[in-house]
Amino acid sequence: MSNESKANSAFMKPVQPDEALAKIVGSSPLPRTEVTKKVWEYIKKHKLQDKKQIKADAALEVVFNGKKEVDMFELTRLVNTHIVKQ
């Protein structure tokens, strides 16, 4: 198996959202790509994006560790802190 396919299979391995993230993406294990997709669907559905800033509603504020607003780059880092290590 090449390094690239190992990286892709690790990236596609389902991860478990914690309780806070589950309120946004659901409680079932999902590949990281799906977690990211569902977070963005939630942001767009609730009109929480303002250019490069993401505004927090009650559910996202928990995922954002209490912050009212984060930039798009910080979003991924914060979401990753809400994935349960298995």
The first five atom37 places (N, CA, C, CB, O) and aatype in JSON, in Angstrom:
{
  "aatype": [12, 15, 2, 6, 15, 11, 0, 2, 15, 0, 13, 12, 11, 14, 19, 5, 14, 3, 6, 0, 10, 0, 11, 9, 19, 7, 15, 15, 14, 10, 14, 1, 16, 6, 19, 16, 11, 11, 19, 17, 6, 18, 9, 11, 11, 8, 11, 10, 5, 3, 11, 11, 5, 9, 11, 0, 3, 0, 0, 10, 6, 19, 19, 13, 2, 7, 11, 11, 6, 19, 3, 12, 13, 6, 10, 16, 1, 10, 19, 2, 16, 8, 9, 19, 11, 5],
  "atom_mask": [
    [1, 1, 1, 1, 1],
    [1, 1, 1, 1, 1],
    [1, 1, 1, 1, 1],
    [1, 1, 1, 1, 1],
    [1, 1, 1, 1, 1],
    [1, 1, 1, 1, 1],
    [1, 1, 1, 1, 1],
    [1, 1, 1, 1, 1],
    [1, 1, 1, 1, 1],
    [1, 1, 1, 1, 1],
    [1, 1, 1, 1, 1],
    [1, 1, 1, 1, 1],
    [1, 1, 1, 1, 1],
    [1, 1, 1, 1, 1],
    [1, 1, 1, 1, 1],
    [1, 1, 1, 1, 1],
    [1, 1, 1, 1, 1],
    [1, 1, 1, 1, 1],
    [1, 1, 1, 1, 1],
    [1, 1, 1, 1, 1],
    [1, 1, 1, 1, 1],
    [1, 1, 1, 1, 1],
    [1, 1, 1, 1, 1],
    [1, 1, 1, 1, 1],
    [1, 1, 1, 1, 1],
    [1, 1, 1, 0, 1],
    [1, 1, 1, 1, 1],
    [1, 1, 1, 1, 1],
    [1, 1, 1, 1, 1],
    [1, 1, 1, 1, 1],
    [1, 1, 1, 1, 1],
    [1, 1, 1, 1, 1],
    [1, 1, 1, 1, 1],
    [1, 1, 1, 1, 1],
    [1, 1, 1, 1, 1],
    [1, 1, 1, 1, 1],
    [1, 1, 1, 1, 1],
    [1, 1, 1, 1, 1],
    [1, 1, 1, 1, 1],
    [1, 1, 1, 1, 1],
    [1, 1, 1, 1, 1],
    [1, 1, 1, 1, 1],
    [1, 1, 1, 1, 1],
    [1, 1, 1, 1, 1],
    [1, 1, 1, 1, 1],
    [1, 1, 1, 1, 1],
    [1, 1, 1, 1, 1],
    [1, 1, 1, 1, 1],
    [1, 1, 1, 1, 1],
    [1, 1, 1, 1, 1],
    [1, 1, 1, 1, 1],
    [1, 1, 1, 1, 1],
    [1, 1, 1, 1, 1],
    [1, 1, 1, 1, 1],
    [1, 1, 1, 1, 1],
    [1, 1, 1, 1, 1],
    [1, 1, 1, 1, 1],
    [1, 1, 1, 1, 1],
    [1, 1, 1, 1, 1],
    [1, 1, 1, 1, 1],
    [1, 1, 1, 1, 1],
    [1, 1, 1, 1, 1],
    [1, 1, 1, 1, 1],
    [1, 1, 1, 1, 1],
    [1, 1, 1, 1, 1],
    [1, 1, 1, 0, 1],
    [1, 1, 1, 1, 1],
    [1, 1, 1, 1, 1],
    [1, 1, 1, 1, 1],
    [1, 1, 1, 1, 1],
    [1, 1, 1, 1, 1],
    [1, 1, 1, 1, 1],
    [1, 1, 1, 1, 1],
    [1, 1, 1, 1, 1],
    [1, 1, 1, 1, 1],
    [1, 1, 1, 1, 1],
    [1, 1, 1, 1, 1],
    [1, 1, 1, 1, 1],
    [1, 1, 1, 1, 1],
    [1, 1, 1, 1, 1],
    [1, 1, 1, 1, 1],
    [1, 1, 1, 1, 1],
    [1, 1, 1, 1, 1],
    [1, 1, 1, 1, 1],
    [1, 1, 1, 1, 1],
    [1, 1, 1, 1, 1]
  ],
  "atom_positions": [
    [[0.85, -1.18, 0.0], [0.0, 0.0, 0.0], [0.9, 1.24, 0.0], [-0.97, 0.0, 1.23], [1.84, 1.33, 0.79]],
    [[0.61, 2.19, -0.87], [1.42, 3.4, -0.95], [1.12, 4.31, 0.24], [1.16, 4.15, -2.28], [0.11, 4.16, 0.92]],
    [[2.02, 5.25, 0.48], [1.81, 6.22, 1.58], [0.53, 7.01, 1.36], [3.0, 7.17, 1.7], [-0.18, 7.31, 2.32]],
    [[0.25, 7.35, 0.1], [-0.95, 8.14, -0.19], [-2.22, 7.36, 0.14], [-0.96, 8.56, -1.66], [-3.14, 7.92, 0.73]],
    [[-2.27, 6.08, -0.22], [-3.48, 5.31, 0.07], [-3.62, 5.04, 1.56], [-3.47, 3.98, -0.71], [-4.73, 4.95, 2.07]],
    [[-2.49, 4.91, 2.28], [-2.56, 4.77, 3.74], [-3.15, 6.04, 4.35], [-1.16, 4.49, 4.35], [-4.0, 5.97, 5.24]],
    [[-2.7, 7.19, 3.88], [-3.21, 8.47, 4.38], [-4.69, 8.6, 4.08], [-2.43, 9.65, 3.78], [-5.46, 9.05, 4.93]],
    [[-5.1, 8.23, 2.88], [-6.51, 8.32, 2.5], [-7.37, 7.39, 3.35], [-6.69, 7.99, 1.03], [-8.46, 7.77, 3.77]],
    [[-6.89, 6.16, 3.6], [-7.69, 5.23, 4.39], [-7.79, 5.71, 5.84], [-7.09, 3.82, 4.34], [-8.83, 5.53, 6.48]],
    [[-6.73, 6.32, 6.37], [-6.79, 6.87, 7.73], [-7.75, 8.04, 7.77], [-5.39, 7.3, 8.21], [-8.49, 8.21, 8.75]],
    [[-7.75, 8.85, 6.74], [-8.62, 10.01, 6.66], [-10.09, 9.59, 6.56], [-8.25, 10.88, 5.45], [-10.98, 10.29, 7.05]],
    [[-10.33, 8.44, 5.93], [-11.7, 7.97, 5.74], [-12.19, 7.1, 6.9], [-11.8, 7.18, 4.44], [-13.37, 6.74, 6.95]],
    [[-11.32, 6.76, 7.82], [-11.7, 5.93, 8.97], [-12.72, 6.7, 9.82], [-10.44, 5.54, 9.82], [-12.49, 7.85, 10.17]],
    [[-13.83, 6.06, 10.14], [-14.84, 6.76, 10.96], [-14.28, 7.2, 12.32], [-16.06, 5.86, 11.18], [-13.52, 6.47, 12.96]],
    [[-14.68, 8.39, 12.73], [-14.31, 8.94, 14.03], [-15.6, 9.2, 14.81], [-13.45, 10.27, 13.89], [-16.67, 9.35, 14.23]],
    [[-15.48, 9.23, 16.13], [-16.64, 9.4, 16.99], [-16.74, 10.84, 17.5], [-16.58, 8.43, 18.17], [-15.87, 11.29, 18.24]],
    [[-17.81, 11.56, 17.09], [-18.0, 12.91, 17.64], [-18.34, 12.84, 19.13], [-19.11, 13.67, 16.87], [-19.03, 11.91, 19.56]],
    [[-17.87, 13.8, 19.91], [-18.27, 13.85, 21.32], [-19.7, 14.42, 21.4], [-17.27, 14.71, 22.16], [-20.31, 14.73, 20.38]],
    [[-20.21, 14.57, 22.6], [-21.6, 14.99, 22.8], [-21.88, 16.37, 22.19], [-21.92, 15.02, 24.29], [-22.93, 16.57, 21.58]],
    [[-20.96, 17.31, 22.34], [-21.15, 18.67, 21.81], [-21.21, 18.65, 20.28], [-20.02, 19.6, 22.28], [-22.1, 19.26, 19.69]],
    [[-20.27, 17.97, 19.65], [-20.23, 17.91, 18.19], [-21.38, 17.08, 17.63], [-18.89, 17.32, 17.72], [-21.87, 17.35, 16.54]],
    [[-21.82, 16.08, 18.39], [-22.93, 15.22, 17.95], [-24.22, 16.03, 17.76], [-23.17, 14.1, 18.97], [-25.07, 15.64, 16.95]],
    [[-24.38, 17.13, 18.48], [-25.57, 17.97, 18.31], [-25.61, 18.61, 16.93], [-25.62, 19.06, 19.4], [-26.66, 19.05, 16.47]],
    [[-24.46, 18.66, 16.27], [-24.37, 19.27, 14.94], [-24.3, 18.22, 13.84], [-23.16, 20.18, 14.87], [-24.95, 18.35, 12.81]],
    [[-23.5, 17.16, 14.05], [-23.26, 16.18, 12.98], [-23.92, 14.83, 13.22], [-21.79, 15.98, 12.81], [-23.87, 13.96, 12.36]],
    [[-24.54, 14.65, 14.38], [-25.13, 13.35, 14.71], [-24.15, 12.54, 15.55], [0.0, 0.0, 0.0], [-22.96, 12.85, 15.6]],
    [[-24.66, 11.51, 16.22], [-23.83, 10.76, 17.17], [-23.15, 9.53, 16.58], [-24.67, 10.34, 18.33], [-22.36, 8.88, 17.26]],
    [[-23.43, 9.2, 15.32], [-22.81, 8.03, 14.69], [-21.38, 8.35, 14.25], [-23.65, 7.56, 13.48], [-21.08, 9.48, 13.88]],
    [[-20.5, 7.34, 14.31], [-19.14, 7.55, 13.79], [-19.18, 7.91, 12.29], [-18.26, 6.29, 14.0], [-19.95, 7.33, 11.53]],
    [[-18.36, 8.88, 11.9], [-18.3, 9.35, 10.52], [-16.84, 9.55, 10.11], [-19.11, 10.67, 10.34], [-16.0, 9.83, 10.97]],
    [[-16.55, 9.42, 8.82], [-15.2, 9.82, 8.37], [-15.02, 11.32, 8.61], [-14.98, 9.48, 6.85], [-15.99, 12.07, 8.59]],
    [[-13.79, 11.75, 8.82], [-13.51, 13.18, 9.07], [-14.06, 14.06, 7.95], [-12.0, 13.41, 9.21], [-14.53, 15.17, 8.19]],
    [[-14.01, 13.55, 6.71], [-14.52, 14.33, 5.59], [-16.01, 14.62, 5.76], [-14.27, 13.6, 4.26], [-16.48, 15.71, 5.45]],
    [[-16.76, 13.63, 6.25], [-18.2, 13.81, 6.48], [-18.47, 14.73, 7.66], [-18.88, 12.46, 6.71], [-19.42, 15.51, 7.63]],
    [[-17.64, 14.66, 8.7], [-17.79, 15.56, 9.84], [-17.66, 16.99, 9.35], [-16.73, 15.25, 10.95], [-18.49, 17.84, 9.67]],
    [[-16.61, 17.26, 8.57], [-16.39, 18.61, 8.04], [-17.56, 19.04, 7.16], [-15.07, 18.66, 7.23], [-18.04, 20.17, 7.27]],
    [[-18.01, 18.16, 6.3], [-19.13, 18.47, 5.4], [-20.38, 18.83, 6.19], [-19.42, 17.28, 4.46], [-21.07, 19.8, 5.87]],
    [[-20.68, 18.04, 7.22], [-21.89, 18.29, 8.01], [-21.79, 19.58, 8.83], [-22.16, 17.11, 8.94], [-22.79, 20.28, 9.0]],
    [[-20.61, 19.89, 9.34], [-20.42, 21.15, 10.06], [-20.7, 22.31, 9.12], [-18.98, 21.25, 10.65], [-21.39, 23.26, 9.5]],
    [[-20.16, 22.25, 7.89], [-20.39, 23.34, 6.93], [-21.86, 23.42, 6.5], [-19.5, 23.16, 5.7], [-22.38, 24.51, 6.3]],
    [[-22.52, 22.27, 6.37], [-23.96, 22.28, 6.04], [-24.73, 22.99, 7.15], [-24.5, 20.83, 5.84], [-25.64, 23.78, 6.88]],
    [[-24.38, 22.71, 8.4], [-25.03, 23.34, 9.55], [-24.8, 24.85, 9.54], [-24.5, 22.72, 10.87], [-25.73, 25.62, 9.74]],
    [[-23.55, 25.26, 9.29], [-23.21, 26.69, 9.26], [-24.02, 27.4, 8.18], [-21.69, 26.89, 9.02], [-24.56, 28.48, 8.41]],
    [[-24.09, 26.81, 7.0], [-24.83, 27.43, 5.89], [-26.34, 27.45, 6.15], [-24.53, 26.69, 4.58], [-27.01, 28.44, 5.89]],
    [[-26.85, 26.34, 6.67], [-28.29, 26.24, 6.95], [-28.74, 27.32, 7.95], [-28.63, 24.84, 7.51], [-29.82, 27.9, 7.81]],
    [[-27.9, 27.59, 8.94], [-28.24, 28.56, 9.98], [-27.66, 29.95, 9.7], [-27.75, 28.06, 11.32], [-27.72, 30.83, 10.56]],
    [[-27.1, 30.13, 8.5], [-26.55, 31.44, 8.07], [-25.58, 32.02, 9.11], [-27.69, 32.43, 7.82], [-25.73, 33.16, 9.54]],
    [[-24.58, 31.2, 9.48], [-23.63, 31.6, 10.52], [-22.3, 32.08, 9.97], [-23.4, 30.46, 11.46], [-21.4, 32.42, 10.74]],
    [[-22.15, 32.1, 8.63], [-20.89, 32.54, 8.04], [-20.97, 34.0, 7.63], [-20.52, 31.67, 6.84], [-21.93, 34.42, 6.98]],
    [[-19.97, 34.77, 8.02], [-19.85, 36.17, 7.62], [-18.45, 36.33, 7.03], [-20.1, 37.16, 8.83], [-17.48, 36.54, 7.77]],
    [[-18.35, 36.22, 5.71], [-17.06, 36.2, 5.01], [-16.21, 35.07, 5.56], [-16.31, 37.57, 5.16], [-16.59, 33.9, 5.42]],
    [[-15.06, 35.38, 6.18], [-14.19, 34.31, 6.7], [-14.47, 33.97, 8.16], [-12.74, 34.71, 6.54], [-13.83, 33.09, 8.73]],
    [[-15.42, 34.67, 8.76], [-15.75, 34.44, 10.17], [-16.97, 33.53, 10.29], [-16.01, 35.77, 10.9], [-17.91, 33.62, 9.5]],
    [[-16.95, 32.66, 11.29], [-18.08, 31.79, 11.59], [-18.62, 32.24, 12.94], [-17.68, 30.26, 11.6], [-17.9, 32.25, 13.94]],
    [[-19.89, 32.62, 12.95], [-20.53, 33.04, 14.2], [-21.09, 31.81, 14.91], [-21.66, 34.09, 13.93], [-21.54, 30.87, 14.26]],
    [[-21.05, 31.83, 16.21], [-21.52, 30.68, 16.98], [-22.96, 30.88, 17.42], [-20.62, 30.44, 18.21], [-23.32, 31.93, 17.96]],
    [[-23.79, 29.84, 17.19], [-25.09, 29.79, 17.86], [-24.85, 28.98, 19.14], [-26.24, 29.14, 16.93], [-23.7, 28.69, 19.47]],
    [[-25.89, 28.62, 19.85], [-25.71, 27.92, 21.13], [-24.94, 26.61, 20.97], [-27.07, 27.64, 21.78], [-24.05, 26.31, 21.77]],
    [[-25.26, 25.82, 19.93], [-24.59, 24.53, 19.73], [-23.13, 24.71, 19.32], [-25.33, 23.71, 18.66], [-22.25, 24.02, 19.84]],
    [[-22.88, 25.63, 18.41], [-21.5, 25.84, 17.96], [-20.63, 26.49, 19.02], [-21.48, 26.69, 16.71], [-19.43, 26.25, 19.06]],
    [[-21.22, 27.3, 19.88], [-20.42, 27.95, 20.93], [-19.75, 26.91, 21.83], [-21.3, 28.89, 21.77], [-18.64, 27.12, 22.3]],
    [[-20.44, 25.8, 22.07], [-19.84, 24.72, 22.87], [-18.67, 24.1, 22.11], [-20.91, 23.63, 23.22], [-17.61, 23.86, 22.69]],
    [[-18.86, 23.86, 20.82], [-17.78, 23.3, 19.98], [-16.62, 24.29, 19.88], [-18.32, 22.95, 18.56], [-15.46, 23.87, 19.81]],
    [[-16.92, 25.57, 19.88], [-15.89, 26.62, 19.79], [-15.28, 26.94, 21.15], [-16.48, 27.88, 19.18], [-14.57, 27.93, 21.29]],
    [[-15.55, 26.1, 22.14], [-15.01, 26.28, 23.5], [-15.34, 27.64, 24.08], [-13.5, 26.08, 23.49], [-14.49, 28.28, 24.71]],
    [[-16.58, 28.09, 23.86], [-17.06, 29.33, 24.46], [-16.87, 30.57, 23.62], [0.0, 0.0, 0.0], [-17.34, 31.65, 23.99]],
    [[-16.18, 30.46, 22.49], [-15.97, 31.63, 21.64], [-17.25, 31.95, 20.86], [-14.79, 31.4, 20.66], [-17.97, 31.04, 20.46]],
    [[-17.51, 33.23, 20.66], [-18.7, 33.68, 19.93], [-18.47, 33.67, 18.42], [-19.09, 35.09, 20.38], [-19.42, 33.65, 17.63]],
    [[-17.18, 33.67, 18.02], [-16.85, 33.76, 16.61], [-15.44, 33.2, 16.4], [-16.95, 35.23, 16.09], [-14.55, 33.44, 17.22]],
    [[-15.25, 32.45, 15.31], [-13.91, 31.95, 14.95], [-13.71, 32.13, 13.45], [-13.73, 30.44, 15.37], [-14.67, 32.29, 12.7]],
    [[-12.44, 32.1, 13.02], [-12.23, 32.16, 11.57], [-12.27, 30.75, 11.0], [-10.88, 32.86, 11.24], [-12.26, 29.76, 11.73]],
    [[-12.31, 30.67, 9.67], [-12.47, 29.38, 9.01], [-11.33, 28.42, 9.33], [-12.56, 29.59, 7.51], [-11.54, 27.21, 9.38]],
    [[-10.13, 28.94, 9.55], [-8.98, 28.08, 9.81], [-9.02, 27.52, 11.22], [-7.68, 28.86, 9.6], [-8.63, 26.37, 11.45]],
    [[-9.5, 28.31, 12.16], [-9.62, 27.84, 13.54], [-10.75, 26.82, 13.68], [-9.86, 29.04, 14.49], [-10.7, 25.96, 14.55]],
    [[-11.74, 26.93, 12.82], [-12.89, 26.03, 12.87], [-12.46, 24.57, 12.85], [-13.82, 26.31, 11.69], [-12.9, 23.79, 13.7]],
    [[-11.62, 24.18, 11.91], [-11.19, 22.79, 11.78], [-10.46, 22.32, 13.03], [-10.29, 22.61, 10.56], [-10.71, 21.22, 13.53]],
    [[-9.58, 23.15, 13.54], [-8.83, 22.79, 14.75], [-9.78, 22.56, 15.93], [-7.8, 23.88, 15.1], [-9.62, 21.6, 16.68]],
    [[-10.75, 23.43, 16.1], [-11.7, 23.31, 17.21], [-12.6, 22.08, 17.05], [-12.55, 24.56, 17.32], [-12.86, 21.37, 18.02]],
    [[-13.06, 21.84, 15.83], [-13.9, 20.66, 15.59], [-13.12, 19.39, 15.93], [-14.38, 20.61, 14.1], [-13.67, 18.46, 16.52]],
    [[-11.85, 19.35, 15.56], [-11.02, 18.16, 15.85], [-10.86, 17.89, 17.34], [-9.65, 18.32, 15.23], [-10.62, 16.74, 17.73]],
    [[-10.99, 18.91, 18.18], [-10.88, 18.69, 19.62], [-12.13, 18.0, 20.17], [-10.65, 20.01, 20.34], [-12.15, 17.58, 21.33]],
    [[-13.16, 17.9, 19.36], [-14.41, 17.27, 19.79], [-14.63, 15.9, 19.16], [-15.59, 18.16, 19.46], [-15.75, 15.4, 19.07]],
    [[-13.51, 15.29, 18.73], [-13.55, 13.92, 18.23], [-12.95, 13.04, 19.31], [-12.78, 13.77, 16.86], [-11.83, 13.27, 19.77]],
    [[-13.71, 12.03, 19.7], [-13.3, 11.14, 20.79], [-12.15, 10.25, 20.31], [-14.5, 10.27, 21.3], [-12.26, 9.59, 19.27]],
    [[-11.06, 10.24, 21.07], [-9.92, 9.36, 20.75], [-10.32, 7.92, 21.04], [-8.63, 9.75, 21.57], [-10.84, 7.62, 22.11]],
    [[-10.06, 7.04, 20.08], [-10.45, 5.64, 20.29], [-9.25, 4.75, 20.43], [-11.31, 5.14, 19.13], [-9.39, 3.54, 20.61]]
  ]
}
